[in-house]
Amino acid sequence: MGYVPGYENDVFISYAHADNDPIVSGKPGWVDYFEDLLRKRVKVRLRGEIQFFRDQQLRLYGKFSDQLADKLAGSAVLICIPSPNYVESDWCLWELEQFCRRTGSDRVIKVVKTHFDEQGLKPDAKSLLKQVEHVLDSRFYARNESTGFIEDLLPEINPEHMLVFLQKIEVVAQNLVELFKKLSKSTPSSATSTTASHIEQAAEASAPSSIVVYLAEPAKGLETEYNSIKSELLQFNYRVLPDQPLPLDAKELTNTVRRHLQEAKLFVHLIGAKYGVRPDGDDRSVPHIQYDLAAELDAQRQIVWLPTDLKPENKNQEEFVAHIKNHSPNYWQTKLEDLKTAIQKKLQPPGANGWEENGEGDPVNVCLFCHEQDMNSVKPLYSHLTINETFNVKLPLKDAQSLQNHKQLLQSSDAVLLYYGVADEDWFVNIWRQIQRHISAGRTKPILAKAIYTGYPPTTEKDLLDSDDPVIIRNYGQFTPNALAPFIEKIRTAKGDAR
């Protein structure tokens, strides 16, 4: 059985077998490589094994297999991998058509491996793809700005493609996880599951999922800055659009951007030295079109960032930058950290520090950070700190309604505890950097204690952590109060409060 209750398989991958033929002898096929990385990235976010199914043998003698139809019916989500081979294959189109007929298109994810001419499709293929035009459409190719040609991402033979490939895998993985969660809640058998604890339900109820930020797709050269902004927004449960690569056709691009902008509270644009790719049917670049559409809708909701050392590479970009400086009410030519602060202020005006006053002496305010998948694991820590130690404990990734609230909680806290459990090393490093950045700025009192609690599962990276400040607490087994003793003792000593 799969992760999602009631289904034999969590994911059915529909693909053209020719697209998995290795390009270089001894290297994996593209679909093999894609599935392996996706499986690993989903596993980081969900406990338990995810069941993938790919047809290796069921397409026999030119007839559609009843056994294959059963596999489709027993799958929670379908990932189709359109390509020139796929859209010409009766088998592939049959799989997509069968799944949509049974479930609709809401549980379909498109992973477009290779660009194909949609206008030249056969009528049945065009009609079928029309049914899934609004689902997640992650495109694993890009237009080369120098040549104008479209290039496939082939990390299995070209390591330079790996970073962009992984970024696109992350989008697919996150959407899969969200689909699994929704399906698990809507399935009767999920009522017997103990994984959806009260804490997790409270976290989902309080998360600011209705707040959307439009983070415009930038030109080449700003990948690091773009990923830094996006990562921080996602870390605190803001929804970031576009959540998939923008179309290369000007009309489709305009419609997609307008639809996303209507949902967003804030529009953020990163403008660099390059002008960017021009879509088919428009002389403006993709960043320029996004800027114009956002300004047309509401320039007051628009923040435009320019690097301090910006030197436009061509006349088009010079004119675009000059237009921004002359017409944009909110453009920032400053450090990236200043842009992050501006985004926080726009999303949520400063308010109270977030801590409740209980009127009993001088309470200790503790910020407890953990990944959403570790909510069950931190329950005994939370209970011990609040009930036995009578500390005020907040979970900023759940309780903070904005980045600004999160920052205020940290700045007014007495101690910080980071639980490092099922999350990967990238999550840990990113959240610790944010804690370090915010914890000292604007403080009116010293921090009493910082600690990193490494819980199950054990990893080499966790074992390598060694520090007195923050205190490193290792406990891969069942929680006992003694595990938190070094952290609590440090707080008591700093307060001069011995028990």
Secondary structure, 3 states (H helix, E strand, C coil): CCCCCCCCEEEEEECCHHHHCCCCCCCCCHHHHHHHHHHHHHHHHCCCCCCEEECCCCCECCECCHHHHHHHHCEEEEEECCCHHHHCCHHHHHHHHHHHHHHCCCCEEEEECCCCCHHHCCHHHHHHHHHCCCCCEEECEEECCCCCCEEECCCCCCHHHHHHHHHHHHHHHHHHHHHHHHHHHHCHHHHHCCCCCHHHHHHHHHCCCCCEEEECCCCCCCHHHHHHHHHHHHHCCCEEECCCCCCCEHHHHHHHHHHHHHHCCEEEEECCCCCCCCCECCCCCHHHHHHHHHHHHHHHHEEEEECCCCCCCCHHHHHHHHHHHHHCCCEEECCHHHHHHHHHHHHCCCCCCCCCCCCCCCCCEEEEECCHHHHHHHHHHHHHHHHHCCCEEECHHHHCCCHHHHHHHHHCCCEEEEEECCCCHHHHHHHHHHHHHHHHCCCCCCCCEEEEEECCCCCHHHHHCCCCCCEEEECCCCCCHHHHHHHHHHHHHHHCCCC
